[in-house]
Amino acid sequence: MSKEANTDPVRLEALEGLIAHFVSQGHKPEYAKLMATSIIFQTDLDLRNAQMASLLGWLKQEHEDIYPACVAVVEQTREEFENRVQAG
């Protein structure tokens, strides 16, 4: 998890709670930590996606004049990210 996530008390509490839950189900602590981290990471991604969709929806409704440029920036960011991933 990122440094920001490691210092957020809510995320730390969620991580500790999930780890304890998985351990109580019989998972090894090291696997429980990985599973919990994965769940929190995915939840964070889902939140970021919802935030982006909400922001773009608001821009389209309230600032139609700049909406196409905003969508172009989002698309350019996606393309740059995919290129970095492919390049390794």
N, C-alpha and C positions, 0 to 999 in steps of 0.2 A: 504494500500500500504506500501511497505517497506520504511525504513528510507532513503535509497538511492533514491527512487522514489520521496519522499517528498522534497528532496533538489535539484533535477534536474529541472532547470528552464523550460526546454522544456516540461517535463511531467506535471509540475505544470500549465503551460499555456494551455496545451491540456486538463487537467482535468477541469480547470476553464471554458474553452471554451465549453466543452461538457456539463458541468453542466448548463451553461447559455442557451445552445441550448435546453436541455431537459426542463428546467424551462419555456422557451419561448413557448414550445409545450404544456404547461399546467401541467407538472408533478410537484409534490411537491418537494421542494428543497432537503429534506432528501432522497427521492427516486432518484432524479436526480443525487445526489452525488454517490449513490450506483451503479446506472446504468453506470455512467461515469467511476467510478473506475473499474468496471467489464470489460468494453470495453478496457481500457488501460491495465489491467492485462492480458486479453486474447491476445491482440496485442503483449505484451511483451513475452508471452509464445510462440506465433507463431514465433517471431523473434529468440528466443533462440533455437527453434527447427530447424529453417532454418540455424542458425549458426552451430549447431551440425552436421546437414546433410552435410553442406559445408565442415566443418573440416574433417569429416570422409571420404568424397569423395576425398578431397585433400590428406589425408593420404594414402588412397588406391592407388591413382595414383602416388604419389611421394615417399612414404615410405612403399611399399608393405610388407617389412620385419617386420614392427612393427604393421601393420594394424590389424591383428588378435588379438594381445594383447590389442590394443586400443578398439576394439569392445567388448572384454571380460570385460574391465573396465567399459564401458558404461552399459553393461548388468548387471554386478554385482551391480552397483550403482542403477539401476532400481529395482533389486530384494531387495536390502537393504531398499530402499524407500518404496516399497510395504509392506515389513514386518513391518516397523515402522508404517505405516498407519493402517495395520490390527491389530497391537498390541495396537494401541490407544495411 
